[in-house]
Amino acid sequence: MTDNDPKEKAAAAEKLEAEADAILAAAGGSPWAETGEAGGPDAPFDPAAEIARLEAEKADLTDRLVRLAAEMDNLRKRTERELQDARKYAVTKFAGDMLVVGDNMKRALEAVPAEKRESDEILKALVEGVEVTGREMDRLLEKNGITRISALGERFDPHRHQAMFEVPDATVAPGTVTQVVQEGYQIGDRVLRAALVGIAKGGPVAAETASDRSERAAD
């Protein structure tokens, strides 16, 4: 091709134009096709409009970032609570089974007459061994966060106590726990087993319960 041949120049220009059209078509069309009113490459640049657009995008991204951060924080807190609960209450079933063992040990001790304990040295040693075992079990339960529910002398609490019967007693306020049939236990702030209790019907004059006295002393 000579430098002054106009036909060859035109052919080369058409070839370049065809290649450019092919590239634009592969890329999805002209970069100005989606600008709408902004116009084509010769449209004047509007700094205010561009700033407004960027500010809107910034606000949207900031809002989405804040929401995402809040969701992540809530997820982290929820996960921490679930892990703490899992650690705290992991022994719940095992503790419940151990309470049954403790109940059987207490029943066995109650079945031994007091006079037999004093007259039979072997039986006395056996009873003392069972009592030591029971105290050790209570200590280990408490070490793992399992504690007894206070009941005797307290005001009846349906969340922690289970009433088995009523006892006429004119010396205490109605609803006062006067007998404990079976000890109740809790693990952390959850009731593991409600205390089985007998409550007073109460007399004409309501007496203070142990809870009332404790509250008054605290004040």
CYANA upper distance limits for C-alpha pairs under 8 A (distance plus 0.5 A):
  1 MET  CA      5 ASP  CA      7.47
  1 MET  CA      8 GLU  CA      6.93
  2 THR  CA      8 GLU  CA      8.41
  5 ASP  CA      9 LYS  CA      6.99
  6 PRO  CA     10 ALA  CA      6.60
  7 LYS  CA     11 ALA  CA      6.66
  8 GLU  CA     12 ALA  CA      6.66
  9 LYS  CA     13 ALA  CA      6.63
 10 ALA  CA     14 GLU  CA      6.62
 11 ALA  CA     15 LYS  CA      6.70
 12 ALA  CA     16 LEU  CA      6.75
 13 ALA  CA     17 GLU  CA      6.59
 14 GLU  CA     18 ALA  CA      6.57
 15 LYS  CA     19 GLU  CA      6.74
 16 LEU  CA     20 ALA  CA      6.65
 17 GLU  CA     21 ASP  CA      6.66
 18 ALA  CA     22 ALA  CA      6.69
 19 GLU  CA     23 ILE  CA      6.76
 20 ALA  CA     24 LEU  CA      6.68
 21 ASP  CA     25 ALA  CA      6.50
 22 ALA  CA     26 ALA  CA      6.67
 23 ILE  CA     27 ALA  CA      6.66
 24 LEU  CA     28 GLY  CA      6.68
 24 LEU  CA     29 GLY  CA      5.37
 24 LEU  CA     30 SER  CA      6.29
 25 ALA  CA     29 GLY  CA      5.25
 25 ALA  CA     30 SER  CA      8.06
 29 GLY  CA     33 ALA  CA      7.32
 31 PRO  CA     35 THR  CA      8.46
 32 TRP  CA     36 GLY  CA      8.37
 32 TRP  CA     39 GLY  CA      7.38
 32 TRP  CA     40 GLY  CA      5.61
 32 TRP  CA     41 PRO  CA      7.29
 33 ALA  CA     40 GLY  CA      8.18
 35 THR  CA     39 GLY  CA      6.64
 35 THR  CA     40 GLY  CA      7.91
 38 ALA  CA     43 ALA  CA      7.06
 39 GLY  CA     43 ALA  CA      5.52
 46 ASP  CA     50 GLU  CA      6.78
 47 PRO  CA     51 ILE  CA      6.56
 48 ALA  CA     52 ALA  CA      6.61
 49 ALA  CA     53 ARG  CA      6.65
 50 GLU  CA     54 LEU  CA      6.69
 51 ILE  CA     55 GLU  CA      6.53
 52 ALA  CA     56 ALA  CA      6.65
 53 ARG  CA     57 GLU  CA      6.80
 54 LEU  CA     58 LYS  CA      6.55
 55 GLU  CA     59 ALA  CA      6.61
 56 ALA  CA     60 ASP  CA      6.69
 57 GLU  CA     61 LEU  CA      6.62
 58 LYS  CA     62 THR  CA      6.49
 59 ALA  CA     63 ASP  CA      6.58
 60 ASP  CA     64 ARG  CA      6.72
 61 LEU  CA     65 LEU  CA      6.54
 62 THR  CA     66 VAL  CA      6.64
 63 ASP  CA     67 ARG  CA      6.72
 64 ARG  CA     68 LEU  CA      6.61
 65 LEU  CA     69 ALA  CA      6.60
 66 VAL  CA     70 ALA  CA      6.70
 67 ARG  CA     71 GLU  CA      6.69
 68 LEU  CA     72 MET  CA      6.64
 69 ALA  CA     73 ASP  CA      6.64
 70 ALA  CA     74 ASN  CA      6.68
 71 GLU  CA     75 LEU  CA      6.61
 72 MET  CA     76 ARG  CA      6.61
 73 ASP  CA     77 LYS  CA      6.73
 74 ASN  CA     78 ARG  CA      6.54
 75 LEU  CA     79 THR  CA      6.53
 76 ARG  CA     80 GLU  CA      6.68
 77 LYS  CA     81 ARG  CA      6.72
 78 ARG  CA     82 GLU  CA      6.69
 79 THR  CA     83 LEU  CA      6.64
 80 GLU  CA     84 GLN  CA      6.63
 81 ARG  CA     85 ASP  CA      6.61
 82 GLU  CA     86 ALA  CA      6.52
 83 LEU  CA     87 ARG  CA      6.73
 84 GLN  CA     88 LYS  CA      6.55
 85 ASP  CA     89 TYR  CA      6.29
 85 ASP  CA     90 ALA  CA      8.33
 86 ALA  CA     90 ALA  CA      5.92
 88 LYS  CA    145 GLY  CA      8.33
 88 LYS  CA    187 ILE  CA      8.50
 88 LYS  CA    188 GLY  CA      7.67
 89 TYR  CA    187 ILE  CA      7.64
 89 TYR  CA    188 GLY  CA      8.34
 91 VAL  CA     95 ALA  CA      6.30
 92 THR  CA     96 GLY  CA      6.71
 92 THR  CA    187 ILE  CA      7.86
 92 THR  CA    192 LEU  CA      7.77
 93 LYS  CA     97 ASP  CA      6.89
 94 PHE  CA     98 MET  CA      6.77
 95 ALA  CA     99 LEU  CA      6.76
 95 ALA  CA    141 LEU  CA      7.82
 95 ALA  CA    146 ILE  CA      8.22
 96 GLY  CA    100 VAL  CA      7.24
 96 GLY  CA    192 LEU  CA      7.54
 96 GLY  CA    193 ARG  CA      8.26
 97 ASP  CA    101 VAL  CA      7.23
 98 MET  CA    102 GLY  CA      6.76
 99 LEU  CA    103 ASP  CA      6.64
100 VAL  CA    104 ASN  CA      6.85
101 VAL  CA    105 MET  CA      6.82
102 GLY  CA    106 LYS  CA      6.80
102 GLY  CA    134 GLY  CA      7.03
102 GLY  CA    137 MET  CA      8.23
103 ASP  CA    107 ARG  CA      6.75
104 ASN  CA    108 ALA  CA      6.67
105 MET  CA    109 LEU  CA      6.85
105 MET  CA    130 VAL  CA      7.59
105 MET  CA    134 GLY  CA      7.74
106 LYS  CA    110 GLU  CA      6.66
107 ARG  CA    111 ALA  CA      6.68
108 ALA  CA    112 VAL  CA      7.39
109 LEU  CA    127 VAL  CA      7.12
109 LEU  CA    130 VAL  CA      8.23
109 LEU  CA    131 GLU  CA      8.45
112 VAL  CA    116 LYS  CA      7.39
112 VAL  CA    117 ARG  CA      7.67
113 PRO  CA    117 ARG  CA      7.22
114 ALA  CA    118 GLU  CA      7.31
115 GLU  CA    119 SER  CA      6.76
116 LYS  CA    120 ASP  CA      6.31
116 LYS  CA    123 LEU  CA      7.94
116 LYS  CA    124 LYS  CA      8.26
117 ARG  CA    121 GLU  CA      7.67
117 ARG  CA    123 LEU  CA      6.44
117 ARG  CA    124 LYS  CA      5.11
117 ARG  CA    127 VAL  CA      8.00
118 GLU  CA    124 LYS  CA      6.97
119 SER  CA    124 LYS  CA      8.47
120 ASP  CA    124 LYS  CA      6.51
121 GLU  CA    125 ALA  CA      6.65
122 ILE  CA    126 LEU  CA      6.74
123 LEU  CA    127 VAL  CA      6.63
124 LYS  CA    128 GLU  CA      6.69
125 ALA  CA    129 GLY  CA      6.64
126 LEU  CA    130 VAL  CA      6.82
127 VAL  CA    131 GLU  CA      6.70
128 GLU  CA    132 VAL  CA      6.68
129 GLY  CA    133 THR  CA      6.72
130 VAL  CA    134 GLY  CA      6.68
131 GLU  CA    135 ARG  CA      6.77
132 VAL  CA    136 GLU  CA      6.67
133 THR  CA    137 MET  CA      6.65
134 GLY  CA    138 ASP  CA      6.78
135 ARG  CA    139 ARG  CA      6.72
136 GLU  CA    140 LEU  CA      6.74
137 MET  CA    141 LEU  CA      6.62
138 ASP  CA    142 GLU  CA      6.66
139 ARG  CA    143 LYS  CA      6.63
140 LEU  CA    144 ASN  CA      6.92
141 LEU  CA    145 GLY  CA      7.05
141 LEU  CA    146 ILE  CA      5.55
141 LEU  CA    147 THR  CA      7.48
142 GLU  CA    146 ILE  CA      5.19
142 GLU  CA    147 THR  CA      5.73
145 GLY  CA    187 ILE  CA      6.06
145 GLY  CA    188 GLY  CA      6.29
146 ILE  CA    185 TYR  CA      7.05
146 ILE  CA    186 GLN  CA      6.10
146 ILE  CA    187 ILE  CA      4.93
146 ILE  CA    188 GLY  CA      7.27
147 THR  CA    185 TYR  CA      5.99
147 THR  CA    186 GLN  CA      6.05
147 THR  CA    187 ILE  CA      7.02
148 ARG  CA    183 GLU  CA      7.40
148 ARG  CA    184 GLY  CA      6.25
148 ARG  CA    185 TYR  CA      4.83
148 ARG  CA    186 GLN  CA      6.86
149 ILE  CA    160 ARG  CA      7.70
149 ILE  CA    183 GLU  CA      7.66
149 ILE  CA    184 GLY  CA      5.59
149 ILE  CA    185 TYR  CA      5.58
149 ILE  CA    186 GLN  CA      6.92
149 ILE  CA    194 ALA  CA      8.29
149 ILE  CA    195 ALA  CA      7.42
150 SER  CA    154 GLU  CA      7.80
150 SER  CA    184 GLY  CA      8.29
151 ALA  CA    155 ARG  CA      8.31
151 ALA  CA    156 PHE  CA      8.20
151 ALA  CA    161 HIS  CA      7.85
151 ALA  CA    177 VAL  CA      6.79
151 ALA  CA    180 VAL  CA      7.55
151 ALA  CA    195 ALA  CA      7.65
151 ALA  CA    197 VAL  CA      8.17
152 LEU  CA    177 VAL  CA      5.78
152 LEU  CA    178 THR  CA      6.26
152 LEU  CA    179 GLN  CA      6.76
152 LEU  CA    180 VAL  CA      6.90
153 GLY  CA    176 THR  CA      6.54
153 GLY  CA    177 VAL  CA      5.68
153 GLY  CA    178 THR  CA      6.40
153 GLY  CA    209 THR  CA      6.43
153 GLY  CA    210 ALA  CA      5.71
153 GLY  CA    211 SER  CA      8.25
154 GLU  CA    176 THR  CA      6.26
154 GLU  CA    177 VAL  CA      6.05
154 GLU  CA    209 THR  CA      6.14
154 GLU  CA    210 ALA  CA      5.57
154 GLU  CA    211 SER  CA      5.96
155 ARG  CA    175 GLY  CA      6.42
155 ARG  CA    176 THR  CA      5.14
155 ARG  CA    177 VAL  CA      6.65
155 ARG  CA    209 THR  CA      6.56
155 ARG  CA    210 ALA  CA      7.88
155 ARG  CA    211 SER  CA      6.98
156 PHE  CA    161 HIS  CA      6.98
156 PHE  CA    175 GLY  CA      5.93
156 PHE  CA    176 THR  CA      6.21
156 PHE  CA    177 VAL  CA      6.39
156 PHE  CA    199 ILE  CA      7.70
157 ASP  CA    161 HIS  CA      5.93
158 PRO  CA    162 GLN  CA      6.74
158 PRO  CA    163 ALA  CA      8.48
159 HIS  CA    191 VAL  CA      8.42
159 HIS  CA    194 ALA  CA      8.13
160 ARG  CA    184 GLY  CA      8.06
160 ARG  CA    191 VAL  CA      7.07
160 ARG  CA    193 ARG  CA      8.42
160 ARG  CA    194 ALA  CA      5.52
160 ARG  CA    195 ALA  CA      6.98
161 HIS  CA    184 GLY  CA      8.00
161 HIS  CA    194 ALA  CA      5.53
161 HIS  CA    195 ALA  CA      5.22
161 HIS  CA    196 LEU  CA      6.61
161 HIS  CA    197 VAL  CA      7.14
162 GLN  CA    194 ALA  CA      6.53
162 GLN  CA    195 ALA  CA      6.36
162 GLN  CA    196 LEU  CA      5.40
162 GLN  CA    197 VAL  CA      6.53
163 ALA  CA    196 LEU  CA      6.54
163 ALA  CA    197 VAL  CA      5.56
163 ALA  CA    198 GLY  CA      6.17
163 ALA  CA    199 ILE  CA      7.16
164 MET  CA    196 LEU  CA      6.82
164 MET  CA    197 VAL  CA      6.24
164 MET  CA    198 GLY  CA      6.08
165 PHE  CA    197 VAL  CA      7.89
165 PHE  CA    198 GLY  CA      5.47
165 PHE  CA    199 ILE  CA      7.03
166 GLU  CA    198 GLY  CA      6.04
166 GLU  CA    199 ILE  CA      5.38
166 GLU  CA    200 ALA  CA      5.96
166 GLU  CA    201 LYS  CA      6.54
167 VAL  CA    178 THR  CA      8.27
167 VAL  CA    198 GLY  CA      7.15
167 VAL  CA    199 ILE  CA      6.41
167 VAL  CA    200 ALA  CA      5.17
167 VAL  CA    201 LYS  CA      6.37
168 PRO  CA    200 ALA  CA      6.11
168 PRO  CA    201 LYS  CA      5.57
168 PRO  CA    202 GLY  CA      6.77
168 PRO  CA    203 GLY  CA      8.31
169 ASP  CA    200 ALA  CA      6.09
169 ASP  CA    201 LYS  CA      6.73
169 ASP  CA    202 GLY  CA      5.62
169 ASP  CA    203 GLY  CA      6.66
170 ALA  CA    201 LYS  CA      8.26
170 ALA  CA    202 GLY  CA      5.44
170 ALA  CA    203 GLY  CA      3.97
170 ALA  CA    204 PRO  CA      7.30
170 ALA  CA    205 VAL  CA      8.02
171 THR  CA    202 GLY  CA      7.31
171 THR  CA    203 GLY  CA      6.64
171 THR  CA    205 VAL  CA      8.27
171 THR  CA    206 ALA  CA      8.31
171 THR  CA    207 ALA  CA      7.08
172 VAL  CA    176 THR  CA      7.18
172 VAL  CA    200 ALA  CA      7.63
172 VAL  CA    202 GLY  CA      5.92
172 VAL  CA    203 GLY  CA      7.03
172 VAL  CA    205 VAL  CA      8.31
172 VAL  CA    206 ALA  CA      6.54
172 VAL  CA    207 ALA  CA      5.16
172 VAL  CA    208 GLU  CA      7.45
172 VAL  CA    209 THR  CA      7.77
173 ALA  CA    200 ALA  CA      7.74
173 ALA  CA    201 LYS  CA      8.10
173 ALA  CA    202 GLY  CA      5.31
173 ALA  CA    203 GLY  CA      7.09
173 ALA  CA    205 VAL  CA      7.62
173 ALA  CA    206 ALA  CA      4.60
173 ALA  CA    207 ALA  CA      5.16
173 ALA  CA    208 GLU  CA      7.06
173 ALA  CA    209 THR  CA      7.40
174 PRO  CA    199 ILE  CA      8.17
174 PRO  CA    200 ALA  CA      5.96
174 PRO  CA    201 LYS  CA      5.30
174 PRO  CA    202 GLY  CA      4.41
174 PRO  CA    203 GLY  CA      7.54
174 PRO  CA    206 ALA  CA      7.36
175 GLY  CA    199 ILE  CA      5.98
175 GLY  CA    200 ALA  CA      5.94
175 GLY  CA    201 LYS  CA      6.84
175 GLY  CA    202 GLY  CA      7.56
176 THR  CA    199 ILE  CA      5.87
176 THR  CA    200 ALA  CA      5.90
176 THR  CA    201 LYS  CA      8.49
176 THR  CA    202 GLY  CA      8.20
176 THR  CA    209 THR  CA      6.98
177 VAL  CA    197 VAL  CA      6.95
177 VAL  CA    198 GLY  CA      6.37
177 VAL  CA    199 ILE  CA      4.87
177 VAL  CA    200 ALA  CA      6.88
178 THR  CA    197 VAL  CA      8.02
178 THR  CA    198 GLY  CA      6.40
178 THR  CA    199 ILE  CA      5.96
178 THR  CA    200 ALA  CA      6.75
179 GLN  CA    197 VAL  CA      6.02
179 GLN  CA    198 GLY  CA      5.36
179 GLN  CA    199 ILE  CA      7.36
180 VAL  CA    195 ALA  CA      7.60
180 VAL  CA    196 LEU  CA      6.54
180 VAL  CA    197 VAL  CA      4.94
180 VAL  CA    198 GLY  CA      6.86
181 VAL  CA    195 ALA  CA      8.12
181 VAL  CA    196 LEU  CA      5.77
181 VAL  CA    197 VAL  CA      5.89
181 VAL  CA    198 GLY  CA      7.82
182 GLN  CA    195 ALA  CA      6.21
182 GLN  CA    196 LEU  CA      5.47
182 GLN  CA    197 VAL  CA      7.55
183 GLU  CA    194 ALA  CA      8.20
183 GLU  CA    195 ALA  CA      5.47
183 GLU  CA    196 LEU  CA      7.21
184 GLY  CA    192 LEU  CA      8.09
184 GLY  CA    193 ARG  CA      5.67
184 GLY  CA    194 ALA  CA      5.17
184 GLY  CA    195 ALA  CA      4.13
184 GLY  CA    196 LEU  CA      7.52
185 TYR  CA    191 VAL  CA      6.87
185 TYR  CA    192 LEU  CA      5.94
185 TYR  CA    193 ARG  CA      5.69
185 TYR  CA    194 ALA  CA      7.05
185 TYR  CA    195 ALA  CA      7.67
186 GLN  CA    190 ARG  CA      6.02
186 GLN  CA    191 VAL  CA      4.70
186 GLN  CA    192 LEU  CA      5.03
186 GLN  CA    193 ARG  CA      7.01
186 GLN  CA    194 ALA  CA      8.50
187 ILE  CA    191 VAL  CA      6.77
187 ILE  CA    192 LEU  CA      6.37
202 GLY  CA    206 ALA  CA      7.46
208 GLU  CA    212 ASP  CA      6.25
208 GLU  CA    213 ARG  CA      7.06
209 THR  CA    213 ARG  CA      6.92
210 ALA  CA    214 SER  CA      6.71
211 SER  CA    215 GLU  CA      6.61
212 ASP  CA    216 ARG  CA      6.59
213 ARG  CA    217 ALA  CA      6.58
214 SER  CA    218 ALA  CA      6.65
215 GLU  CA    219 ASP  CA      6.84
